[in-house]
Amino acid sequence: MLSKIILLYNIIKYLCLNVGIGLMRRRQLLKSIVIGTAGIASSGCVGATKERLYSQADGDIDYDDTFAKKEWGYVRHDWDPPTGTDRPVVYTHDGYMGASFAANGPTHYIRMPDDTLIATSVGVYSAIPSPDLGDEYVHVQSSVRATACSAGDASDFGEVYDKRSHGLDGHEIIEWLAARPWSLDRIGLFGLSYSGMTSIRVASTQPPSLACVSANVIMGDLLRGRTFPGGVDNLAFDNWLNNLPTLWWDEESQDIIPEQEDPFCRQHRANRDPQTIIDQHPTWYRKRTENDGYRRINFIEMAKQIEVPTYISVGWQDGQVGQRGGPAVYNALDPDPIHPGDFPGRRPPSPELRESPKLLRATNGVHGTAWRALGRDRDGRRWFDYWLRGENTGIMQEAPVRLDFGMDTKDSHGTMSLDGFPASNTDWTRYYIGGNHELTTERPTTAGKETYTSSSPDYWYIDDLTDKTLLSYWSAPFEKPRVIAGPITATLYLQSSAENTEMYVSLADVEPGDEAVTYLQRGMLRASHRELNEAKTLRNEAGEIIRPYHTMVDPTPIISGERYRYDIEVFPLGHIVYPGHRLLVNIHAPPQEEGPDPARYWEYDPLDSGSENILSYGGDTPSSVLLPMLEWGSKRGNRTSPLPPEPACGEPDGYTCMEATLPQ
């Protein structure tokens, strides 16, 4: 019998090495193989083939009868396994404290293929936010290697978001969980913020037992979305990244961990040198151009490897991870959503089914707003109930994309359901810049020019719209409600007196009376980074650029006095423009900060050269902003709730309201 098991194991190992793990989709078979060959292949294909890179000698730790030794690692003596069998499990591979925040510390130390022990908490309360899953579920959290109580030193951790730490370890633990006698063999993966991005990394390694993912408030492309958007330095992110090792090293958690510290945790932390991680930082991410380091942590590219149903949420004013990551990752997921309602009242599709659905839930608001949005209609619970328990919760009968408006207001909450992002019936509306501060849908036939001095304001929330360091343009009042829903592109024809300059384009909503201005979204570009990657630049059916993608390689200075066309990505948005309101576009140099609240997340280092920038408009130089517009209502399938009452200026979470008077 043993020889047959070994033979079967070798066949599976051969398939993993030569055919690919993608073929290993029969989870129950894998589970039985793992149980039958406990000491041979405790974690599937990855565990069978990885080299041993880090040695954790058991003799170095006196575990003092706190933990019992197993072939896969260690378990606390006082830990009670979940009752019953086939319990649905939701797993979080956390980049901060993870299992180390759990009451009494980790319940398990799971051994990776290279002998590194990963601190894991199974079914014990943790401070990590999660959906309200109830007692039916087992929630499991791990601490990424080289963080908190997990083993590994800085060099073992590798570059930021290393694949071993943030992907393959999670892969191993998912397969370990699927093999437990009390566990359902389909595992759910859940994450918020850092752990949301870690979830994308783990899912991209295609664990055979992974059934579904919920990855929320995430970055997409670190270079373009956070570190160096449009080629403009974001110093706040530099500072945050430099301080991140203090989290990994637990310096900020000295008052928390020692109370729960076990012998493994104590030794793992004692062996860790945070300086090695700090020394790694001035490498790839400081280069500010596309390089292998940025490519390695591009979550948009990782998403193309995910084969299971994936739920993503995003906040349009999220200053921490940015606004573009969620929609970009959603659109990169392959394939397109199955038609809603294909599987009502039935068990979810079999693991072999390649077509997997995806959902995007987006709302106005900041980092925490999107977390709270998970609780609307119990989305988090309904998602896992459907894909792990086979319950017809109705979530897969909903449209793939839902936009929430007026979040955290008492009376002004409304929703719109779309077939994609952007929706297939989007009315791409171009607003042209004209004379007399005009923003119009009619292309001006007469050419004109306006000049502003490239000098950085303190904040992008500008109340003095008569200043010579910016240009302001606004539309006529809207006659009926319209929704801006999708990516935004500003196209500017501009010449500068300098060999390099920067453009910062903001979009705002002006209430009747021209005194209350709500800033909505922004985008920016350094002139030397103007080159487009045509293959990755998105266009609509008319061929218009709806999301420019800049190469971010080999920045080229401009020629002073020569006019260039610049296509600027303005981050995506979902917003209702009410009747009587007007749209405002400001053009200026990048601000020093993005305002009192998000200043700690966005602090620019602009060129601030004092150059004279001349904007051309009309005629052959039609500077403009292309907006994705929709009508409120059921036209062509856009399902909506009743139009909510207009909220007070700045009332919805994430919006900032300023008192400003437009120049006459």
C-alpha positions as CSV (number, residue, x, y, z in Angstrom):
1,M,0.0,0.0,0.0
2,L,2.8,2.4,1.0
3,S,4.5,1.8,-2.4
4,K,1.3,2.7,-4.2
5,I,1.0,5.9,-2.3
6,I,4.6,6.8,-3.0
7,L,4.1,6.0,-6.7
8,L,1.0,8.2,-6.8
9,Y,2.9,11.0,-5.0
10,N,5.7,10.8,-7.6
11,I,3.2,11.0,-10.4
12,I,1.7,14.2,-8.9
13,K,5.2,15.6,-8.3
14,Y,6.0,15.0,-12.0
15,L,2.8,16.8,-13.0
16,C,3.7,19.7,-10.9
17,L,7.2,20.0,-12.3
18,N,6.4,19.3,-16.0
19,V,2.7,20.0,-16.6
20,G,2.0,22.8,-14.1
21,I,0.1,23.1,-10.9
22,G,-2.9,24.5,-12.9
23,L,-3.8,20.9,-13.7
24,M,-4.1,19.9,-10.1
25,R,-7.6,21.1,-9.5
26,R,-9.2,18.0,-8.0
27,R,-9.0,19.2,-4.4
28,Q,-10.4,16.1,-2.7
29,L,-7.9,13.9,-4.4
30,L,-5.1,16.2,-3.3
31,K,-6.5,16.2,0.3
32,S,-6.4,12.4,0.5
33,I,-2.9,12.3,-1.0
34,V,-1.7,14.8,1.6
35,I,-3.2,12.9,4.5
36,G,-1.8,9.6,3.2
37,T,1.7,10.9,2.8
38,A,1.9,13.1,5.9
39,G,5.7,13.2,6.2
40,I,6.4,13.0,2.5
41,A,4.5,16.0,0.9
42,S,2.6,17.8,3.6
43,S,1.9,20.8,1.5
44,G,1.4,19.7,-2.1
45,C,3.6,20.5,-5.2
46,V,5.3,23.6,-3.9
47,G,6.4,21.9,-0.7
48,A,7.7,18.9,-2.7
49,T,10.0,20.8,-5.0
50,K,11.3,24.0,-3.2
51,E,14.9,24.1,-2.1
52,R,15.7,24.4,1.6
53,L,16.9,28.0,1.9
54,Y,16.7,28.6,5.7
55,S,17.4,26.1,8.4
56,Q,15.4,26.2,11.7
57,A,17.0,23.8,14.0
58,D,14.5,22.3,16.5
59,G,17.2,22.0,19.1
60,D,17.6,25.7,19.4
61,I,14.2,26.1,20.9
62,D,13.0,24.9,24.3
63,Y,9.3,24.8,23.7
64,D,8.7,23.8,27.3
65,D,5.8,21.5,26.7
66,T,3.8,24.5,25.4
67,F,3.7,23.0,21.9
68,A,3.5,19.5,20.6
69,K,5.7,18.6,17.7
70,K,4.1,17.4,14.5
71,E,5.5,16.4,11.1
72,W,4.2,19.8,9.7
73,G,5.4,21.9,12.7
74,Y,4.0,22.6,16.1
75,V,0.6,23.0,17.8
76,R,-0.2,24.4,21.2
77,H,-1.1,21.7,23.8
78,D,-4.1,23.7,25.0
79,W,-5.5,24.3,21.5
80,D,-8.8,22.6,20.8
81,P,-9.5,21.7,17.1
82,P,-12.8,23.0,15.6
83,T,-15.7,20.6,16.1
84,G,-17.2,18.5,13.3
85,T,-15.9,18.0,9.8
86,D,-16.0,20.0,6.5
87,R,-15.9,23.3,8.4
88,P,-15.5,26.3,6.0
89,V,-12.2,28.1,6.5
90,V,-11.4,31.7,5.6
91,Y,-7.6,32.4,5.7
92,T,-5.7,35.7,6.0
93,H,-2.0,35.9,5.2
94,D,-1.2,39.1,7.1
95,G,1.7,41.5,6.5
96,Y,1.7,43.1,9.9
97,M,1.0,41.2,13.2
98,G,-1.4,38.5,12.0
99,A,-1.4,35.5,14.4
100,S,0.7,37.4,16.9
101,F,-2.3,39.6,17.8
102,A,-4.5,36.7,18.6
103,A,-5.3,35.9,22.2
104,N,-2.4,34.1,23.9
105,G,-0.4,34.3,20.6
106,P,-0.2,31.7,17.8
107,T,-1.9,28.3,18.1
108,H,0.4,26.8,15.4
109,Y,3.8,27.1,13.9
110,I,3.6,25.6,10.4
111,R,6.8,24.4,8.7
112,M,7.5,25.7,5.2
113,P,9.5,23.6,2.7
114,D,12.7,25.5,3.6
115,D,12.1,24.7,7.3
116,T,10.9,28.3,8.2
117,L,8.2,28.2,10.9
118,I,5.2,30.5,10.2
119,A,3.2,31.7,13.2
120,T,-0.5,30.9,12.6
121,S,-3.6,31.3,14.7
122,V,-6.5,28.9,13.9
123,G,-10.0,29.8,15.2
124,V,-8.8,32.3,17.8
125,Y,-9.9,35.9,18.0
126,S,-7.6,38.5,16.4
127,A,-7.6,42.2,16.0
128,I,-7.6,41.8,12.2
129,P,-10.9,43.2,10.7
130,S,-12.9,40.5,8.9
131,P,-16.4,39.9,7.7
132,D,-18.9,38.8,10.2
133,L,-18.7,35.1,9.4
134,G,-20.2,33.7,12.6
135,D,-19.5,30.4,14.3
136,E,-20.0,28.4,11.1
137,Y,-16.6,29.5,9.9
138,V,-13.0,28.9,11.1
139,H,-11.0,32.1,10.6
140,V,-7.2,31.5,10.3
141,Q,-4.4,34.1,10.3
142,S,-0.7,33.9,9.7
143,S,2.1,36.4,10.2
144,V,4.3,36.8,7.1
145,R,7.8,35.4,7.6
146,A,10.3,37.7,9.2
147,T,7.4,39.6,10.9
148,A,6.0,39.3,14.4
149,C,6.3,35.8,15.7
150,S,7.1,34.1,12.4
151,A,10.7,32.9,11.7
152,G,13.0,34.4,9.1
153,D,15.4,37.2,9.1
154,A,15.6,40.3,6.9
155,S,17.6,38.6,4.2
156,D,15.2,35.7,4.3
157,F,12.4,38.2,3.8
158,G,14.0,39.5,0.6
159,E,12.7,42.5,-1.3
160,V,9.5,44.1,-0.3
161,Y,6.5,41.9,-1.1
162,D,8.8,38.9,-1.8
163,K,7.1,36.0,-3.5
164,R,8.2,33.4,-0.9
165,S,7.0,35.5,2.0
166,H,3.9,36.9,0.5
167,G,2.8,34.2,-1.9
168,L,4.2,30.7,-1.7
169,D,4.0,30.5,2.1
170,G,0.3,31.3,1.9
171,H,0.0,28.7,-0.8
172,E,1.5,26.1,1.6
173,I,-0.8,27.0,4.5
174,I,-3.9,26.9,2.3
175,E,-3.0,23.3,1.3
176,W,-2.3,22.5,4.9
177,L,-5.7,23.8,6.0
178,A,-7.5,21.9,3.2
179,A,-5.9,18.6,4.5
180,R,-7.1,19.1,8.1
181,P,-9.8,16.5,9.1
182,W,-12.1,19.3,10.4
183,S,-11.7,21.5,7.3
184,L,-13.7,21.8,4.1
185,D,-11.4,21.2,1.2
186,R,-12.2,24.5,-0.4
187,I,-10.5,27.4,1.4
188,G,-11.5,31.1,1.2
189,L,-8.9,33.9,1.2
190,F,-9.6,37.3,2.8
191,G,-7.6,40.4,3.2
192,L,-7.8,44.2,3.8
193,S,-5.1,46.7,2.8
194,Y,-1.7,45.0,3.2
195,S,-3.3,41.6,3.6
196,G,-5.6,42.3,0.7
197,M,-2.5,42.7,-1.5
198,T,-1.0,39.7,0.1
199,S,-4.2,37.8,-0.9
200,I,-3.6,38.8,-4.5
201,R,0.0,37.4,-4.3
202,V,-1.1,34.2,-2.7
203,A,-3.9,33.6,-5.2
204,S,-1.6,34.2,-8.1
205,T,0.4,31.1,-7.0
206,Q,-2.8,29.1,-7.7
207,P,-3.2,26.9,-4.6
208,P,-5.3,23.9,-5.7
209,S,-7.5,24.2,-2.7
210,L,-8.3,27.9,-3.0
211,A,-12.0,28.4,-3.8
212,C,-12.4,32.2,-3.7
213,V,-10.8,35.5,-2.8
214,S,-11.9,38.7,-1.1
215,A,-9.1,41.3,-1.6
216,N,-10.0,44.8,-0.5
217,V,-8.6,48.3,-0.6
218,I,-5.5,47.3,-2.6
219,M,-2.8,48.9,-4.7
220,G,-2.3,47.8,-8.3
221,D,0.9,49.2,-9.7
222,L,3.0,50.6,-6.9
223,L,5.1,52.8,-9.2
224,R,2.2,54.5,-11.1
225,G,-0.4,54.5,-8.3
226,R,1.6,55.4,-5.2
227,T,5.4,56.0,-5.3
228,F,5.8,58.0,-8.5
229,P,2.4,58.8,-10.0
230,G,2.8,60.3,-13.4
231,G,6.5,60.8,-12.6
232,V,5.9,63.0,-9.6
233,D,7.7,62.1,-6.4
234,N,5.5,61.1,-3.4
235,L,7.7,61.6,-0.4
236,A,5.1,60.5,2.1
237,F,5.2,57.0,0.7
238,D,9.0,57.0,0.9
239,N,8.8,57.9,4.6
240,W,6.2,55.2,5.2
241,L,8.2,52.5,3.4
242,N,11.3,53.5,5.4
243,N,9.4,53.1,8.6
244,L,7.8,49.8,7.7
245,P,10.6,47.7,9.1
246,T,9.7,48.9,12.5
247,L,6.4,47.1,12.0
248,W,8.2,44.0,10.7
249,W,10.6,44.1,13.6
250,D,7.9,44.6,16.1
251,E,9.4,47.8,17.6
252,E,5.9,49.4,17.6
253,S,4.4,46.3,19.2
254,Q,6.8,45.8,22.1
255,D,3.9,46.4,24.6
256,I,1.7,43.8,22.9
257,I,3.7,40.7,21.9
258,P,5.7,40.1,25.1
259,E,2.5,39.4,27.0
260,Q,1.7,36.6,24.5
261,E,5.3,35.6,23.6
262,D,6.0,31.9,23.4
263,P,9.5,30.3,23.1
264,F,9.3,30.2,19.3
265,C,8.2,33.8,19.0
266,R,10.9,34.9,21.4
267,Q,13.7,33.2,19.5
268,H,12.4,34.3,16.1
269,R,12.3,37.9,17.1
270,A,15.7,37.8,18.8
271,N,17.2,36.4,15.6
272,R,15.9,39.2,13.5
273,D,18.0,42.2,12.4
274,P,15.8,45.0,11.0
275,Q,18.8,46.9,9.7
276,T,19.2,44.5,6.8
277,I,15.6,45.3,5.6
278,I,16.3,49.0,6.0
279,D,19.4,48.7,3.9
280,Q,17.4,47.1,1.1
281,H,15.2,50.2,0.7
282,P,17.4,52.6,-1.3
283,T,17.5,50.2,-4.2
284,W,14.7,49.6,-6.8
285,Y,12.0,51.8,-5.4
286,R,14.2,54.9,-5.3
287,K,15.0,54.6,-9.0
288,R,11.6,56.1,-9.9
289,T,11.5,54.3,-13.3
290,E,10.0,51.0,-14.3
291,N,12.4,48.2,-13.2
292,D,12.4,44.6,-12.2
293,G,11.6,45.5,-8.6
294,Y,8.4,47.3,-9.5
295,R,7.5,44.6,-12.0
296,R,7.9,42.0,-9.3
297,I,5.2,43.6,-7.1
298,N,2.8,44.7,-9.8
299,F,-0.5,43.3,-8.5
300,I,-2.2,44.0,-11.8
301,E,0.1,41.4,-13.5
302,M,-0.4,39.0,-10.6
303,A,-4.2,39.2,-11.0
304,K,-3.8,37.7,-14.5
305,Q,-2.7,34.4,-12.8
306,I,-5.7,34.2,-10.5
307,E,-8.2,31.4,-11.5
308,V,-10.8,31.6,-8.8
309,P,-13.8,34.0,-8.1
310,T,-12.5,37.3,-6.7
311,Y,-14.2,40.1,-4.8
312,I,-12.6,43.6,-4.7
313,S,-13.7,46.8,-2.9
314,V,-12.2,50.3,-3.3
315,G,-12.7,53.8,-1.9
316,W,-12.4,56.7,-4.3
317,Q,-10.7,59.0,-1.8
318,D,-8.5,56.3,-0.3
319,G,-5.2,58.1,0.5
320,Q,-3.3,55.1,1.7
321,V,-3.3,52.6,-1.2
322,G,-4.7,55.0,-3.9
323,Q,-7.8,54.7,-6.0
324,R,-6.6,53.1,-9.3
325,G,-5.5,49.7,-7.9
326,G,-8.9,48.1,-7.3
327,P,-10.4,48.8,-10.7
328,A,-7.1,47.9,-12.5
329,V,-6.8,44.6,-10.7
330,Y,-10.5,43.8,-11.3
331,N,-10.1,44.4,-15.0
332,A,-7.0,42.3,-15.2
333,L,-8.7,39.3,-13.7
334,D,-9.2,36.6,-16.3
335,P,-11.7,35.7,-17.5
336,D,-14.6,38.1,-17.7
337,P,-17.5,37.5,-15.2
338,I,-19.9,34.7,-15.9
339,H,-23.4,35.9,-16.4
340,P,-25.0,36.7,-13.0
341,G,-27.4,33.9,-11.9
342,D,-25.7,31.0,-13.7
343,F,-25.5,29.0,-10.5
344,P,-28.4,30.0,-8.3
345,G,-29.6,27.4,-5.9
346,R,-26.8,25.0,-6.8
347,R,-23.4,24.1,-5.5
348,P,-20.6,26.4,-6.9
349,P,-19.0,25.2,-10.1
350,S,-16.4,22.5,-10.0
351,P,-12.7,23.3,-9.6
352,E,-12.1,22.3,-13.2
353,L,-14.3,25.1,-14.5
354,R,-12.0,27.8,-15.9
355,E,-14.5,30.6,-16.0
356,S,-14.7,32.3,-12.7
357,P,-16.7,35.4,-11.8
358,K,-15.4,38.6,-10.3
359,L,-17.1,41.5,-8.4
360,L,-16.1,45.1,-7.9
361,R,-17.7,47.2,-5.1
362,A,-16.6,50.9,-5.1
363,T,-17.7,53.8,-2.9
364,N,-16.8,57.3,-2.1
365,G,-14.7,57.5,1.0
366,V,-11.3,56.8,2.5
367,H,-9.4,53.6,3.5
368,G,-11.8,52.6,6.3
369,T,-14.9,53.4,4.3
370,A,-14.3,50.6,1.9
371,W,-13.9,48.3,4.9
372,R,-17.3,49.4,6.2
373,A,-18.8,49.0,2.8
374,L,-18.1,45.2,3.1
375,G,-20.8,45.1,5.7
376,R,-23.5,46.6,3.4
377,D,-26.0,43.9,2.6
378,R,-23.5,41.5,4.4
379,D,-21.5,41.3,1.2
380,G,-18.5,39.6,2.9
381,R,-20.6,36.9,4.4
382,R,-22.7,36.3,1.3
383,W,-19.6,36.0,-0.8
384,F,-18.1,33.2,1.3
385,D,-21.5,31.5,1.9
386,Y,-22.0,31.2,-1.8
387,W,-18.5,29.9,-2.8
388,L,-17.7,27.9,0.3
389,R,-21.1,26.6,1.5
390,G,-23.0,26.6,-1.8
391,E,-25.8,28.8,-0.5
392,N,-27.8,30.8,-2.9
393,T,-27.2,34.2,-1.2
394,G,-28.2,36.2,-4.2
395,I,-24.7,37.8,-4.6
396,M,-24.1,36.1,-7.9
397,Q,-27.4,37.3,-9.2
398,E,-26.2,40.9,-8.8
399,A,-24.3,42.9,-11.4
400,P,-20.5,42.5,-11.5
401,V,-20.0,46.2,-10.5
402,R,-21.8,48.2,-7.8
403,L,-21.1,51.8,-7.0
404,D,-22.1,53.2,-3.7
405,F,-22.7,57.0,-3.3
406,G,-23.2,59.0,-0.2
407,M,-21.6,56.5,2.1
408,D,-21.8,57.3,5.8
409,T,-24.7,59.7,5.3
410,K,-28.1,59.2,6.9
411,D,-30.3,59.9,3.9
412,S,-28.1,60.3,0.9
413,H,-27.0,56.8,0.2
414,G,-27.7,55.4,-3.3
415,T,-26.4,52.6,-5.5
416,M,-25.8,51.9,-9.2
417,S,-25.1,48.5,-10.8
418,L,-23.0,48.3,-13.9
419,D,-22.0,45.5,-16.2
420,G,-18.3,46.5,-16.0
421,F,-16.0,49.3,-15.1
422,P,-16.4,51.3,-17.1
423,A,-19.9,50.3,-18.1
424,S,-20.4,49.2,-21.7
425,N,-23.0,51.9,-22.2
426,T,-20.8,54.7,-20.9
427,D,-21.4,58.1,-22.6
428,W,-17.8,59.3,-23.0
429,T,-18.2,63.0,-22.8
430,R,-15.4,65.4,-23.6
431,Y,-15.3,68.8,-21.9
432,Y,-13.2,71.2,-23.9
433,I,-11.3,74.1,-22.3
434,G,-12.2,77.5,-23.8
435,G,-11.8,81.2,-23.1
436,N,-13.3,82.9,-20.1
437,H,-12.7,79.9,-17.8
438,E,-15.1,77.9,-20.0
439,L,-15.6,74.1,-19.9
440,T,-17.9,73.1,-22.7
441,T,-18.9,70.0,-24.6
442,E,-18.6,72.1,-27.8
443,R,-15.1,72.1,-29.3
444,P,-14.0,75.7,-29.6
445,T,-13.1,76.7,-33.1
446,T,-11.1,79.7,-32.0
447,A,-7.6,78.9,-30.6
448,G,-6.4,80.6,-27.5
449,K,-3.7,80.5,-24.8
450,E,-3.4,81.1,-21.1
451,T,-0.4,81.2,-18.9
452,Y,0.3,80.1,-15.3
453,T,3.4,80.1,-13.2
454,S,4.5,76.7,-12.1
455,S,4.6,77.2,-8.3
456,S,3.3,74.7,-5.9
457,P,0.3,75.5,-3.7
458,D,0.2,74.2,-0.1
459,Y,-2.8,71.9,-0.8
460,W,-4.8,70.7,-3.7
461,Y,-7.9,72.0,-1.9
462,I,-7.6,75.5,-3.3
463,D,-10.0,78.3,-2.2
464,D,-8.4,81.2,-4.1
465,L,-9.2,80.5,-7.7
466,T,-7.9,83.9,-8.9
467,D,-4.3,83.0,-8.2
468,K,-1.9,83.3,-11.1
469,T,-0.3,79.9,-10.3
470,L,-3.4,78.0,-11.5
471,L,-5.9,77.9,-14.3
472,S,-9.6,77.2,-13.5
473,Y,-12.4,76.1,-15.9
474,W,-16.0,75.2,-15.1
475,S,-19.0,73.9,-16.9
476,A,-22.5,75.2,-17.2
477,P,-25.0,74.0,-14.5
478,F,-26.2,70.5,-15.1
479,E,-29.9,70.2,-16.0
480,K,-30.4,66.6,-14.8
481,P,-28.4,64.3,-12.6
482,R,-25.4,62.6,-14.2
483,V,-23.0,60.1,-12.9
484,I,-19.2,60.1,-13.4
485,A,-18.3,56.4,-13.3
486,G,-14.9,55.2,-14.6
487,P,-11.4,56.3,-15.5
488,I,-10.7,60.0,-16.5
489,T,-8.2,61.4,-19.0
490,A,-7.0,65.0,-19.3
491,T,-5.4,66.0,-22.6
492,L,-3.4,69.2,-22.5
493,Y,-1.4,71.0,-25.1
494,L,1.2,72.9,-23.2
495,Q,4.6,74.6,-23.6
496,S,7.0,75.6,-20.8
497,S,9.9,77.9,-20.4
498,A,11.7,75.1,-18.6
499,E,13.2,71.8,-19.8
500,N,10.8,70.0,-17.5
501,T,7.6,70.8,-15.8
502,E,4.7,69.1,-14.0
503,M,0.9,69.3,-14.5
504,Y,-1.6,68.5,-11.7
505,V,-5.3,68.3,-12.8
506,S,-8.0,68.2,-10.3
507,L,-11.8,67.7,-10.7
508,A,-14.3,69.3,-8.4
509,D,-18.1,69.7,-7.9
510,V,-19.4,73.3,-7.5
511,E,-22.7,73.8,-5.8
512,P,-25.2,76.5,-7.0
513,G,-24.1,79.9,-5.8
514,D,-20.4,79.2,-6.6
515,E,-19.4,79.2,-3.0
516,A,-19.1,75.5,-2.0
517,V,-16.6,73.4,-3.9
518,T,-16.2,69.7,-3.3
519,Y,-12.9,68.3,-4.5
520,L,-13.4,64.8,-6.1
521,Q,-10.3,63.5,-7.8
522,R,-6.9,64.3,-9.4
523,G,-4.1,63.2,-11.6
524,M,-0.6,64.4,-12.5
525,L,2.2,64.1,-15.0
526,R,5.8,65.2,-15.2
527,A,6.6,66.3,-18.7
528,S,9.7,64.1,-19.1
529,H,7.5,61.0,-18.4
530,R,5.0,61.8,-21.2
531,E,5.8,58.7,-23.4
532,L,2.9,56.3,-23.7
533,N,2.9,52.6,-23.8
534,E,0.4,52.2,-26.6
535,A,-0.1,48.5,-25.9
536,K,-1.3,49.1,-22.4
537,T,-3.1,52.4,-22.9
538,L,-6.9,51.9,-22.8
539,R,-9.1,53.3,-25.5
540,N,-12.9,53.3,-26.1
541,E,-14.6,52.2,-29.2
542,A,-14.1,55.6,-30.8
543,G,-10.3,55.3,-30.3
544,E,-10.2,57.9,-27.5
545,I,-7.7,57.4,-24.7
546,I,-9.7,56.6,-21.5
547,R,-6.7,55.5,-19.4
548,P,-3.2,56.5,-20.5
549,Y,-0.4,54.2,-19.5
550,H,3.1,55.9,-19.4
551,T,6.2,53.8,-20.0
552,M,8.0,55.3,-17.0
553,V,11.3,54.4,-18.7
554,D,14.0,56.7,-20.0
555,P,12.5,60.1,-19.1
556,T,13.2,62.6,-21.8
557,P,13.4,66.4,-21.1
558,I,11.3,68.7,-23.2
559,I,12.5,71.6,-25.4
560,S,11.9,74.9,-23.8
561,G,9.2,76.8,-25.7
562,E,8.1,73.9,-27.7
563,R,4.5,72.7,-27.4
564,Y,3.7,69.1,-26.5
565,R,0.5,67.0,-26.1
566,Y,0.2,65.4,-22.7
567,D,-2.3,62.7,-21.8
568,I,-2.8,62.7,-18.1
569,E,-4.4,59.9,-16.1
570,V,-6.9,61.2,-13.6
571,F,-7.7,58.5,-11.1
572,P,-11.1,56.8,-11.5
573,L,-14.2,58.0,-9.8
574,G,-17.9,57.3,-9.0
575,H,-19.8,60.5,-8.3
576,I,-23.3,61.9,-8.8
577,V,-23.5,65.5,-10.2
578,Y,-26.9,66.9,-9.2
579,P,-28.9,69.4,-11.2
580,G,-27.7,73.0,-10.8
581,H,-24.2,71.8,-10.0
582,R,-21.1,72.6,-12.2
583,L,-17.9,70.8,-12.8
584,L,-14.6,72.6,-12.0
585,V,-11.2,71.7,-13.5
586,N,-8.0,73.2,-11.9
587,I,-4.6,73.0,-13.6
588,H,-1.5,73.9,-11.6
589,A,1.8,72.5,-10.2
590,P,1.6,69.5,-7.8
591,P,0.8,70.7,-4.3
592,Q,3.1,70.3,-1.3
593,E,0.5,68.1,0.3
594,E,-3.0,66.9,-0.5
595,G,-4.6,68.5,2.5
596,P,-4.9,68.3,6.2
597,D,-6.3,64.8,6.5
598,P,-4.4,62.8,3.8
599,A,-1.2,64.8,4.0
600,R,0.6,61.9,5.8
601,Y,-0.1,59.7,2.7
602,W,0.6,62.2,-0.1
603,E,3.5,64.7,0.2
604,Y,5.0,65.8,-3.1
605,D,8.5,66.9,-4.1
606,P,7.5,69.0,-7.1
607,L,10.0,70.6,-9.5
608,D,8.5,74.0,-8.5
609,S,10.8,75.7,-11.0
610,G,8.8,78.9,-11.3
611,S,8.6,78.3,-15.0
612,E,6.0,79.9,-17.2
613,N,3.6,77.3,-18.7
614,I,1.4,78.2,-21.6
615,L,-1.8,76.1,-22.1
616,S,-3.2,76.1,-25.7
617,Y,-6.9,75.4,-26.3
618,G,-9.3,75.3,-29.2
619,G,-8.6,75.0,-32.9
620,D,-5.9,72.4,-33.6
621,T,-4.9,72.2,-29.8
622,P,-8.2,71.0,-28.2
623,S,-7.1,70.7,-24.5
624,S,-9.9,68.8,-22.8
625,V,-11.0,66.4,-20.1
626,L,-12.7,63.1,-21.1
627,L,-15.3,62.0,-18.6
628,P,-17.2,58.6,-18.3
629,M,-20.8,59.7,-17.9
630,L,-24.0,57.8,-17.2
631,E,-27.6,58.8,-16.6
632,W,-29.2,57.9,-13.3
633,G,-31.9,55.3,-14.0
634,S,-32.4,52.0,-15.7
635,K,-31.4,53.0,-19.2
636,R,-29.8,50.0,-21.0
637,G,-29.6,47.9,-17.8
638,N,-28.0,50.2,-15.3
639,R,-30.0,49.2,-12.3
640,T,-30.2,51.9,-9.6
641,S,-31.8,52.7,-6.4
642,P,-34.0,55.9,-6.2
643,L,-31.9,59.0,-6.7
644,P,-30.8,59.9,-3.1
645,P,-31.3,63.4,-1.8
646,E,-28.4,65.7,-2.4
647,P,-26.0,65.5,0.6
648,A,-24.6,68.6,2.3
649,C,-21.2,69.8,0.9
650,G,-18.5,67.6,2.2
651,E,-20.9,65.3,4.1
652,P,-20.2,62.0,2.3
653,D,-17.2,60.3,3.8
654,G,-14.0,61.2,2.0
655,Y,-15.2,64.4,0.4
656,T,-13.6,67.8,1.4
657,C,-15.7,70.9,1.0
658,M,-14.1,74.4,0.6
659,E,-15.6,77.8,0.5
660,A,-14.4,79.4,-2.7
661,T,-15.7,82.0,-5.2
662,L,-15.1,81.5,-8.9
663,P,-13.5,84.5,-10.7
664,Q,-15.9,86.6,-12.7
